[in-house]
Amino acid sequence: MTGPLPWLAPYRDTPLDARVLVPSSKSLTNRALVLAALADGPSTVRRALTSRDSALMVTALESLGATFERGGPETGKAWNISPIGAVHGPVSVDCGLAGTVMRFVPPLAALGSADIAFDGDPRARERPMGTTISTLQALGVSVDDDGRGSLPFTVRGHGEVTGGELTVDASASSQFVSALLLVAPRFEQGLDLRHVGPALPSLPHVDMTVAELRRRGVQVDDSEPDRWVVSPGPIKAVDVEIEPDLSNAGVFIGAALATRGRVTVRGWPEHTQQAGDAWRHLVVAFGGYVERDGDD
């Protein structure tokens, strides 16, 4: 029997000349969906990523009382979202394997007056959730996980969360910080959150969360390292368009560099918190050049 054929790397002997529109950012999509569900009125989210994770997020937020309607072709199939009202339980939330669902939605569920049960795919039960559970309990929220520190667990909301000062070790995932910050404006006293422990991973994603909160009128003080102070108050409803996922542009940028060609990535934001924005600087470091064409 012959063995498997060797993998043949793609080859191109002429310069690449392409114009691409990469998929929208999953990180921004799910943050926008959560904030729309918590907003003070109807919101519109355009160019939301279509993926299993975002579909699970929509279903989870719908189960808590938010409504999602797709606009017509003229809106680019935007989501028109009405925020969560009263939560009538019990409710079950399927997290699948989506880290943003299993970490972003439980703090939101704590605002309701119902039992919200969370579970996911078999592999999801291996994901660390102890920090989410312990921080909710520290905020006075009842969480029943039978001591596992993982899925499945049930959040038993009492209609409000006091908030205030909270210390957390979020070194396992920056999503623990983002999850609390997204909901913090709805806490009675807001939130004064401190991270203690090893360096926080993926800090740009926390910066993204802070930027999205400020975009909606929320006051956030992050002037002190590893500390975020969120003032209580409304989350303004907005009409937003989700940026392209700039990390996904890397393969096309790499192809242009390798072939001494050119690629235009449509919709690259002038200002962004995405870590993928670093591609602009990496291109220059590798001897290429970057210019903004001013179109889309």
C-alpha positions in Angstrom: 0.0 0.0 0.0 1.2 3.4 -0.8 1.3 6.1 1.9 -0.6 9.4 1.7 0.5 11.8 -0.9 2.6 14.7 0.4 0.8 18.0 0.8 1.5 20.4 -2.0 1.8 24.0 -0.9 -0.2 26.5 -3.0 2.0 28.2 -5.6 1.6 31.3 -7.7 4.1 32.7 -10.1 2.4 36.0 -10.7 1.7 38.9 -8.2 -1.6 38.7 -6.4 -4.0 41.6 -7.2 -7.1 41.1 -5.1 -9.9 43.0 -3.3 -11.5 41.1 -0.4 -14.2 41.5 2.2 -13.4 39.3 5.2 -16.1 38.0 7.6 -17.2 40.2 10.4 -15.6 40.1 13.9 -17.1 37.4 16.2 -15.8 39.3 19.2 -17.5 42.5 18.2 -20.7 40.7 17.1 -21.3 39.0 20.4 -20.5 42.1 22.4 -22.9 44.2 20.3 -25.7 41.6 20.7 -25.3 41.5 24.5 -25.3 45.3 24.8 -28.3 45.6 22.5 -30.2 43.1 24.8 -29.3 45.4 27.8 -29.9 48.7 26.1 -32.5 51.4 26.9 -34.3 50.9 23.6 -34.3 49.1 20.2 -30.9 48.7 18.5 -29.7 47.8 15.1 -26.7 45.6 14.5 -25.5 45.5 10.8 -23.1 43.0 9.3 -23.2 40.7 12.3 -21.2 37.6 11.8 -23.2 34.5 10.9 -21.7 31.6 12.8 -22.7 29.0 15.3 -21.4 31.1 18.2 -23.4 34.1 17.2 -26.5 32.0 16.5 -26.2 30.5 20.0 -25.9 34.0 21.5 -29.0 35.1 19.7 -30.9 32.1 20.9 -29.7 32.6 24.5 -30.7 36.3 24.5 -34.1 35.4 23.0 -34.6 32.9 25.8 -34.1 35.7 28.3 -36.7 37.9 26.6 -34.9 39.9 23.9 -36.4 40.0 20.4 -34.4 39.7 17.2 -35.8 40.5 13.8 -33.9 40.4 10.5 -34.2 43.4 8.3 -34.7 43.1 4.6 -32.0 43.1 1.8 -31.9 46.9 1.9 -30.6 46.8 5.4 -27.9 44.2 4.7 -29.9 41.7 6.8 -29.3 43.7 9.9 -30.6 42.5 13.3 -33.2 44.8 14.8 -33.1 44.1 18.5 -35.5 44.9 21.3 -34.0 44.6 24.8 -34.8 42.1 27.5 -37.9 42.8 29.5 -39.1 40.5 32.3 -37.5 37.1 32.3 -40.0 34.3 32.9 -38.4 31.1 33.9 -37.3 28.5 34.2 -35.1 28.9 31.1 -32.4 26.6 29.6 -29.4 28.1 27.7 -27.4 26.0 25.2 -23.8 27.4 25.2 -22.5 24.9 22.6 -18.8 25.5 22.6 -19.1 29.3 22.6 -17.0 30.8 25.3 -18.7 34.2 24.9 -22.1 32.6 25.6 -21.0 30.6 28.6 -19.2 33.5 30.1 -21.1 36.6 28.9 -24.7 35.4 29.5 -24.6 34.2 33.2 -24.0 37.7 34.6 -26.8 39.0 32.4 -29.1 36.2 33.6 -28.4 37.3 37.2 -30.4 40.4 36.5 -33.6 38.4 36.0 -36.0 36.8 38.5 -35.8 33.3 37.2 -33.8 30.1 37.3 -31.6 30.0 34.2 -29.9 26.6 33.5 -26.7 26.6 31.4 -25.2 23.6 29.6 -23.4 23.0 26.3 -21.6 20.4 24.2 -19.8 17.6 26.1 -16.4 19.3 25.5 -17.8 22.6 27.0 -18.0 20.9 30.4 -14.2 20.8 30.3 -13.9 24.6 30.0 -13.0 26.6 33.1 -16.0 28.3 34.6 -15.1 28.4 38.3 -14.2 32.1 38.0 -17.6 33.0 36.5 -19.4 31.0 39.2 -17.4 32.3 42.1 -17.6 36.0 41.0 -21.3 35.8 40.6 -21.6 34.3 44.1 -19.3 37.0 45.5 -21.8 39.5 44.0 -24.6 37.8 46.0 -26.0 35.8 43.1 -27.1 32.2 43.8 -25.4 29.7 41.5 -25.9 25.9 41.7 -23.1 23.9 40.1 -22.9 21.0 42.6 -19.3 22.2 43.3 -18.0 21.3 39.8 -16.8 24.8 38.8 -18.0 24.0 35.3 -21.1 23.4 33.2 -23.8 22.5 33.8 -25.0 25.1 36.4 -28.0 27.1 37.2 -28.2 30.9 37.9 -31.0 31.8 40.3 -31.6 35.5 39.7 -33.4 37.7 42.2 -34.1 40.7 39.9 -31.1 42.8 40.8 -27.4 42.8 41.5 -25.9 45.3 43.9 -22.4 45.4 42.4 -19.7 47.5 44.0 -16.2 46.4 44.7 -15.0 43.0 43.3 -11.6 41.3 43.0 -11.1 38.5 40.6 -8.3 36.4 39.2 -9.1 36.4 35.5 -5.7 35.0 34.3 -7.4 32.0 32.8 -9.4 34.1 30.3 -10.0 37.8 29.7 -13.6 36.9 28.9 -14.3 36.8 32.7 -13.5 40.5 32.9 -15.5 41.4 29.7 -18.5 39.5 30.9 -18.7 41.5 34.1 -18.0 44.8 32.4 -20.8 44.4 29.8 -23.4 44.0 32.5 -21.9 46.3 35.2 -23.9 49.4 34.2 -27.1 47.6 35.2 -25.8 46.8 38.7 -27.2 49.1 41.3 -23.8 50.4 42.3 -22.0 49.8 39.1 -18.8 47.8 39.5 -15.2 48.5 40.8 -13.4 45.5 39.3 -9.8 44.5 40.1 -7.8 41.7 38.5 -5.2 40.1 40.7 -2.9 37.3 39.7 -0.8 36.6 36.6 -1.0 38.9 33.6 -4.4 39.1 32.0 -4.4 37.4 28.6 -5.9 39.0 25.5 -6.0 42.5 27.1 -7.0 44.0 23.7 -10.3 42.2 24.0 -11.0 43.9 27.3 -10.1 47.2 25.7 -12.6 46.4 23.0 -15.3 45.8 25.6 -14.5 49.2 27.3 -14.6 51.0 23.9 -18.0 49.4 23.1 -19.4 50.5 26.5 -18.2 54.0 26.0 -19.7 54.0 22.5 -23.1 53.6 24.2 -22.6 56.3 26.8 -21.3 54.2 29.7 -18.7 55.8 31.9 -15.7 53.5 32.4 -12.5 54.5 34.2 -9.6 52.2 33.2 -6.8 54.6 34.0 -5.3 52.2 36.6 -3.8 49.0 35.3 -5.9 45.9 36.1 -8.8 48.0 37.4 -12.0 49.0 35.8 -14.6 51.2 37.4 -18.0 51.2 35.6 -20.6 53.7 36.7 -24.3 52.6 36.9 -26.6 54.0 34.3 -28.4 53.3 31.0 -26.8 51.6 28.0 -27.8 53.7 25.0 -29.4 51.9 22.1 -27.3 52.5 19.0 -27.2 51.6 15.3 -23.8 49.8 14.7 -22.0 48.1 11.9 -19.7 45.3 12.9 -16.1 45.7 11.6 -14.4 43.0 9.5 -12.4 40.5 11.6 -8.9 41.9 10.8 -7.1 38.8 12.0 -8.8 36.9 9.1 -7.2 39.3 6.7 -3.8 37.9 7.5 -3.9 35.1 4.9 -4.6 37.5 2.1 -2.0 40.0 3.3 0.6 37.2 3.5 -0.3 36.1 0.0 0.3 39.6 -1.3 3.7 39.8 0.5 4.8 36.4 -0.8 3.9 37.2 -4.4 5.0 40.8 -4.3 1.5 41.7 -5.1 -1.3 43.9 -3.7 -4.5 43.2 -1.8 -7.2 45.6 -0.7 -9.1 44.7 2.4 -12.5 46.4 2.3 -13.9 48.0 5.4 -10.7 48.3 7.3 -11.7 50.7 10.2 -9.6 53.9 10.7 -9.8 53.4 14.4 -10.2 50.0 16.1 -9.5 48.0 19.2 -8.9 44.8 17.2 -5.5 43.2 17.8 -5.6 42.3 14.0 -5.0 46.0 13.3 -1.3 45.1 13.9 -1.2 43.7 10.4 -0.7 47.2 9.0 2.6 47.5 11.0 3.7 44.0 10.2 3.4 44.6 6.5 5.8 47.5 6.8 8.2 45.5 9.0 8.3 42.9 6.2 9.2 45.4 3.6 5.8 46.2 2.2 3.7 49.3 2.3 0.2 50.3 3.4 -2.0 53.0 2.2 -5.6 54.0 2.8 -7.6 54.4 -0.3 -10.6 56.2 1.3 -13.3 54.1 -0.3 -14.7 51.2 1.8 
